[in-house]
Amino acid sequence: MKIRVIGLNHKTSPISVREKLTFSGAQASETLIQLKEKFPEAEFALLSTCNRTEIYLAARRDTIPDTDKLVRVISDIREVETETFKSFLYVHDNEEAARHLLTVATSLDSLVVGESQIVAQVKESYRLAVKAKCTGKVLNRLFHCAFATSKEVYTLTSIAQRRVSVAGVAIGLAKQLFEDIAAAHVAVIGAGEMGELLVRHLLEVGCKNITVFNRTFRRAGAMAEKYNIAAGEWEQLQNSLLQVDIVVAAVQTKEYLFEQSCFTGRRGGALLIIDIAVPRNFDPAVNELEGVHLYSVDDLADVIQENIEARQEDVGQAKEIIADNVVGFMDWFGVMDIGPLIGKLRKRFHQLSRAEFESFLAGETNITTMQKQKMEAAVNRIVDKLLHRLINNVYTVAREYGPNEAGHLIKSIIEYEDRTECSGCLICKKSECGKD
């Protein structure tokens, strides 16, 4: 078996590329189904967030999908030319693929180290893959290992106690740029999970005049009531953009919601727009307007770097935990390929013991059925104990020298037994069986 991850993230690609390859939940499910139809022998999972799009797959070495074919499938599904994103892709196999997922799930590969949303996003991507019947033995084990590792990191390090989010960094930037942020008029666009995080962070830094806008007013109204802020009708948003001081946006959309023309007639002081949505909500050309300062997720890099530098000790501890769990997973992965051969070995040994036992009983007439059953059970226990020791040694060979070497060892044992038993062998009871 082989594990592979193909993807791009905020480290390898700009937001202008990432936003072309984002998938909603429904799109991710449909993509998984299409991938499974094209490559039925493989397992798949698709992770798509603001900062990354990644395909995880597992298959036998001789059937693993070619990277170029996968890239073409994604290109066709998203209707994006492969040349647009191919150079930004990374590919990791086996141990590095496992290490990558564990690093992602523990937030060490996030834009903001310690952010809490990523593990929920990884769990959701796995749930969709399971629902689409795209996972199997390998990815099931790998993703559950990632979840356990994330829990261990958040339990044993101080990342959990000091964690922040992209929303928190965004509001931190606003606080730096506005001396009296409490007096600023703020519009929050989007009443989803990220919108709620933005509201909470704004309240924490002292903002008092906050209005939340959402396409569905009922949702905006519910959030406004929960946090004692204002809710605005979506139709009022255009006019509000001309009056507020700060706009923070996190709406899922396929194209820009706001262009330069939306700000025609704006008067007053500076306007700060923090667009943390991917795809972006604001056309980058808005930043060319006088008095308007537009920041995207990628523009928060300097603030985020300070967060990373402050967490080096946490990161070091988390990496040690990840390394230990990768070793554990790879120990399992390294021997799973020899599972069928182990089964053959067990079957062969029990065939031999059965044949020897029946040969022994052939001349015995005074043994009762109960005695026979007890003797047979004792023989099976002896065989199982001997097999246990042998199989443990085979697993050791697999871990130290690889599954291929362990496979050769098992085959050599089976072949040796076949050669030594087949001249008048006890199994077929024929001297002419042809195995000699």
C-alpha positions in Angstrom: 0.0 0.0 0.0 1.0 3.6 -0.5 -0.3 6.8 1.0 -0.1 10.2 -0.8 -1.2 13.7 -0.2 -1.4 16.3 -3.0 -2.2 19.9 -2.2 -1.4 23.5 -1.9 -1.6 25.9 1.0 -0.9 29.4 2.2 2.9 28.6 2.3 3.1 27.5 -1.3 0.5 29.6 -3.1 -1.0 33.1 -3.0 -4.7 33.6 -2.2 -5.4 34.4 -5.9 -4.6 30.7 -6.6 -6.1 29.1 -3.5 -9.5 30.8 -4.0 -9.9 29.1 -7.4 -9.5 25.6 -5.7 -11.8 25.9 -2.7 -14.6 23.4 -2.2 -17.8 23.8 -0.3 -19.1 20.7 1.5 -21.4 19.8 -1.3 -18.6 20.3 -3.9 -16.2 18.2 -1.8 -18.7 15.3 -1.6 -19.3 15.4 -5.4 -15.6 15.6 -6.1 -14.9 12.6 -3.9 -17.6 10.6 -5.7 -16.1 11.4 -9.0 -12.6 10.5 -7.8 -13.8 7.1 -6.5 -15.6 6.4 -9.8 -12.4 7.1 -11.8 -10.1 5.3 -9.4 -12.2 2.6 -7.7 -9.3 0.8 -6.1 -8.1 3.9 -4.1 -9.2 5.6 -0.9 -9.8 9.3 -0.9 -10.4 12.3 1.5 -10.5 16.0 0.5 -9.6 18.8 2.9 -10.5 22.3 1.8 -10.2 25.4 4.0 -9.3 29.0 3.6 -5.7 28.2 3.7 -5.4 24.8 1.9 -6.8 22.3 -0.5 -5.5 18.8 -0.1 -6.4 15.3 -1.5 -5.4 12.4 0.7 -5.3 9.0 -1.0 -4.2 5.4 -0.3 -4.0 2.5 -2.7 -1.9 -0.5 -3.6 1.4 0.5 -5.1 0.5 -0.8 -8.5 -2.9 1.0 -8.6 -2.2 4.3 -7.0 -3.6 7.1 -9.2 -1.0 9.1 -11.2 -0.5 12.6 -9.8 -1.0 14.2 -13.3 -4.3 12.4 -13.7 -5.5 13.6 -10.4 -4.5 17.2 -11.2 -6.4 17.0 -14.5 -9.5 15.7 -12.6 -9.4 18.6 -10.2 -8.7 21.0 -13.1 -11.8 19.8 -14.9 -14.0 19.8 -11.8 -13.1 23.4 -10.8 -12.8 24.5 -14.4 -9.3 25.9 -13.8 -6.4 25.4 -16.1 -3.7 23.1 -14.6 -1.0 25.6 -15.4 -2.7 28.0 -13.0 -2.0 25.9 -9.9 0.2 22.9 -10.8 3.5 24.6 -9.9 2.2 25.4 -6.4 1.4 21.8 -5.5 3.3 19.7 -3.1 3.3 15.9 -3.0 4.1 13.8 0.1 4.2 10.0 0.2 3.9 7.5 3.1 5.6 8.7 6.2 5.8 12.3 5.0 2.1 12.2 4.1 1.2 10.9 7.5 3.4 13.5 9.2 1.8 16.2 7.1 -1.8 15.3 8.1 -0.8 15.1 11.8 0.9 18.5 11.5 -2.2 20.0 9.9 -4.6 18.5 12.4 -2.6 19.9 15.3 -2.6 23.4 13.7 1.2 23.5 13.4 0.8 24.0 9.6 -2.0 26.6 10.1 -1.6 30.3 9.2 -2.1 30.9 13.0 -0.4 28.3 15.1 -2.8 27.0 17.8 -6.0 28.0 16.1 -8.8 25.7 17.1 -10.9 25.5 13.9 -8.6 23.2 11.9 -9.2 20.0 13.7 -13.0 20.5 13.3 -12.4 21.1 9.6 -10.3 17.9 9.3 -13.0 15.9 11.1 -15.6 17.3 8.7 -13.5 16.4 5.7 -13.2 12.9 7.0 -16.9 12.7 7.8 -17.7 13.6 4.2 -15.2 11.0 2.8 -16.8 8.3 5.0 -20.3 9.3 4.0 -19.2 9.1 0.3 -17.8 5.7 1.0 -14.4 6.8 -0.2 -12.2 5.8 2.8 -10.9 2.4 3.8 -8.6 0.7 6.3 -5.6 3.0 5.7 -7.2 6.4 5.7 -9.5 5.4 8.5 -6.5 4.6 10.7 -4.5 7.6 9.5 -7.3 10.2 10.2 -8.1 8.7 13.6 -4.4 8.9 14.4 -4.5 12.6 13.5 -7.5 13.2 15.7 -5.8 11.5 18.7 -2.6 13.4 18.0 -4.4 16.7 18.0 -6.1 15.9 21.3 -2.7 14.9 22.8 -1.0 18.2 21.6 -3.8 20.4 23.0 -3.8 18.5 26.3 -0.1 18.3 26.9 1.1 21.7 25.6 0.1 25.2 26.3 -1.0 25.8 22.7 -4.6 25.1 23.9 -4.2 27.8 26.6 -2.8 30.4 24.3 -4.5 29.6 21.1 -5.8 32.3 18.8 -7.4 32.4 15.4 -7.2 34.2 12.1 -10.2 36.3 13.3 -8.3 37.2 16.5 -5.2 38.3 14.4 -7.5 40.3 12.2 -9.0 42.2 15.1 -5.6 42.6 16.6 -4.5 44.4 13.4 -7.6 46.6 13.6 -6.7 47.6 17.2 -3.2 48.5 16.1 -4.5 50.8 13.3 -7.3 52.5 15.2 -6.1 54.2 18.4 -9.7 54.5 19.7 -11.2 51.3 18.4 -14.1 51.5 21.0 -15.4 54.5 19.1 -15.1 52.9 15.6 -18.2 51.9 13.7 -17.7 48.3 12.6 -19.6 46.2 10.0 -19.2 42.4 10.3 -20.2 40.6 7.1 -21.2 37.0 7.7 -23.0 35.4 10.6 -21.4 32.0 10.4 -18.8 30.5 12.7 -16.0 32.9 11.5 -18.4 35.9 11.8 -19.2 35.0 15.3 -15.5 34.7 16.2 -15.0 38.2 14.7 -17.8 39.6 16.9 -16.4 38.0 20.0 -12.9 39.4 19.4 -14.3 42.8 18.6 -16.2 42.9 21.9 -13.1 41.7 23.7 -11.1 44.8 22.5 -13.8 47.2 23.5 -15.8 47.8 20.3 -19.3 49.1 21.1 -20.8 49.9 17.8 -21.0 46.7 15.8 -23.5 45.7 13.1 -23.7 42.2 11.7 -24.9 41.6 8.1 -25.9 38.3 6.6 -27.8 37.2 3.5 -30.3 35.6 5.8 -31.4 38.3 8.3 -32.8 35.7 10.7 -29.3 34.4 11.4 -27.8 37.9 11.7 -30.7 38.8 14.1 -30.0 35.7 16.3 -26.3 36.7 16.6 -27.1 40.3 17.3 -29.4 39.2 20.1 -26.8 36.8 21.5 -24.1 39.5 21.7 -26.3 42.6 22.2 -25.2 44.2 19.0 -27.1 45.5 15.9 -28.2 43.5 12.9 -28.6 45.0 9.5 -30.6 44.0 6.4 -28.4 42.7 3.5 -29.9 45.4 1.3 -28.6 48.1 3.7 -25.0 46.8 3.5 -24.1 48.8 0.4 -25.0 52.1 2.2 -23.3 51.1 5.4 -20.0 50.6 3.6 -20.0 54.3 2.9 -20.3 55.2 6.6 -18.4 52.7 8.8 -14.8 52.8 9.8 -14.0 49.1 9.8 -15.3 46.2 7.8 -14.5 42.6 8.5 -15.8 40.0 6.1 -16.0 36.2 6.1 -18.7 35.2 3.6 -18.5 32.0 1.5 -18.9 33.1 -2.1 -17.8 32.1 -5.6 -16.9 35.6 -6.7 -16.3 39.1 -5.4 -19.2 40.6 -3.5 -17.8 44.1 -3.6 -15.9 46.1 -6.2 -14.5 49.6 -6.5 -17.9 51.0 -7.6 -19.4 50.0 -4.3 -17.5 52.8 -2.6 -18.5 55.6 -5.0 -19.6 58.6 -2.9 -17.8 57.6 0.3 -16.8 60.5 2.5 -15.0 60.8 5.7 -11.9 59.3 7.2 -10.0 56.1 6.5 -11.8 52.8 5.9 -10.1 49.6 7.1 -11.3 46.4 5.3 -10.1 43.0 6.6 -11.2 40.3 4.2 -10.5 36.9 5.7 -12.7 35.0 3.3 -11.3 32.6 0.7 -12.4 33.1 -2.1 -12.2 36.8 -1.2 -15.2 39.0 -0.7 -13.6 42.2 -2.0 -11.9 42.9 -5.3 -8.2 43.7 -4.7 -8.7 46.8 -6.8 -10.6 48.3 -3.9 -7.3 48.8 -2.2 -6.4 51.4 -4.9 -9.1 53.8 -3.6 -7.9 56.8 -1.6 -8.4 56.3 2.1 -9.3 52.6 1.8 -6.9 50.0 3.3 -7.8 46.4 2.3 -6.1 43.4 3.9 -6.6 39.8 2.9 -5.6 36.7 4.8 -2.2 36.7 3.2 -1.6 40.3 4.2 -1.8 39.3 7.9 1.6 37.5 7.6 3.7 39.9 9.7 1.2 39.8 12.6 1.0 36.1 12.3 4.8 35.6 12.3 4.9 37.3 15.7 2.4 34.7 17.0 4.6 31.9 15.6 7.8 33.2 17.2 6.0 33.5 20.6 5.1 29.8 20.4 8.4 28.1 19.5 8.5 26.1 22.8 4.9 24.9 22.2 5.7 24.0 18.6 8.8 22.0 19.7 6.8 20.0 22.2 4.0 19.4 19.6 6.5 18.2 17.0 7.9 15.6 19.4 4.3 14.3 20.0 3.7 14.2 16.2 7.0 12.4 15.6 6.1 9.7 18.2 2.6 9.2 16.7 4.0 9.0 13.1 6.3 6.2 14.2 3.4 4.4 15.8 1.3 4.7 12.6 4.1 3.7 10.3 4.8 0.6 12.5 1.2 -0.4 11.8 1.4 0.7 8.1 4.7 -1.1 7.6 3.3 -4.5 8.4 -0.3 -4.3 7.1 0.8 -5.4 3.6 2.0 -8.7 5.0 -1.4 -9.4 6.6 -2.5 -11.8 3.8 0.8 -13.6 4.0 0.4 -14.0 7.7 -3.0 -15.5 7.1 -1.5 -18.0 4.7 1.2 -18.9 7.2 -1.4 -19.5 9.9 -3.4 -21.6 7.5 -0.4 -23.7 6.5 0.7 -24.4 10.0 -2.8 -25.5 11.1 -3.0 -27.7 8.0 0.2 -29.4 9.0 -0.9 -29.8 12.6 -4.3 -31.2 11.5 -2.7 -33.7 9.2 -0.3 -34.9 11.8 -3.0 -35.1 14.4 -5.2 -37.2 12.1 -2.3 -39.4 11.3 -1.7 -40.0 15.0 -5.3 -40.9 15.6 -5.5 -43.3 12.6 -4.2 -46.2 14.7 -5.9 -45.4 17.9 -9.3 -47.0 18.6 -9.7 -46.4 22.4 -9.8 -42.6 22.4 -13.2 -41.1 23.2 -14.7 -38.1 21.4 -14.2 -36.0 24.4 -10.5 -37.0 24.7 -10.0 -36.3 21.0 -11.5 -32.8 21.3 -9.2 -32.0 24.3 -6.1 -33.3 22.5 -7.0 -31.3 19.4 -7.5 -28.2 21.4 -4.1 -28.7 23.1 -2.4 -29.1 19.8 -4.0 -26.0 18.4 -2.8 -24.0 21.5 0.7 -25.2 21.0 0.6 -24.3 17.3 -0.8 -20.8 18.1 1.9 -20.1 20.7 4.6 -21.1 18.3 3.0 -19.0 15.5 2.8 -16.1 17.9 6.5 -16.1 18.4 7.2 -16.6 14.7 4.8 -13.8 13.6 6.3 -11.4 16.2 9.7 -12.0 14.6 8.2 -11.5 11.1 6.8 -8.1 12.3 10.2 -7.1 13.6 11.8 -7.9 10.2 9.0 -5.8 8.6 9.7 -2.8 10.8 13.5 -3.0 10.5 13.9 -4.1 7.0 10.6 -3.4 5.3 7.5 -5.4 4.4 9.1 -6.9 1.2 11.8 -8.6 3.3 9.2 -9.9 5.7 7.1 -11.1 2.8 10.1 -13.0 1.4 10.7 -14.6 4.8 7.1 -15.8 5.1 7.1 -17.2 1.6 10.4 -19.0 2.2 8.9 -20.7 5.3 5.8 -21.8 3.4 7.8 -23.0 0.4 10.1 -24.9 2.7 7.2 -26.7 4.4 5.7 -27.5 1.0 9.0 -29.1 -0.2 9.6 -31.1 3.0 6.1 -32.4 3.3 5.2 -33.4 -0.3 7.1 -36.6 -0.8 4.2 -38.8 0.2 2.9 -35.7 2.1 0.5 -36.0 5.0 -1.9 -33.4 3.5 -2.7 -34.9 0.1 -1.8 -38.5 1.2 -0.3 -39.2 -2.3 3.3 -39.8 -3.1 2.6 -38.8 -6.7 1.2 -35.3 -5.8 3.8 -33.6 -7.9 4.9 -31.1 -5.2 8.2 -32.9 -4.6 
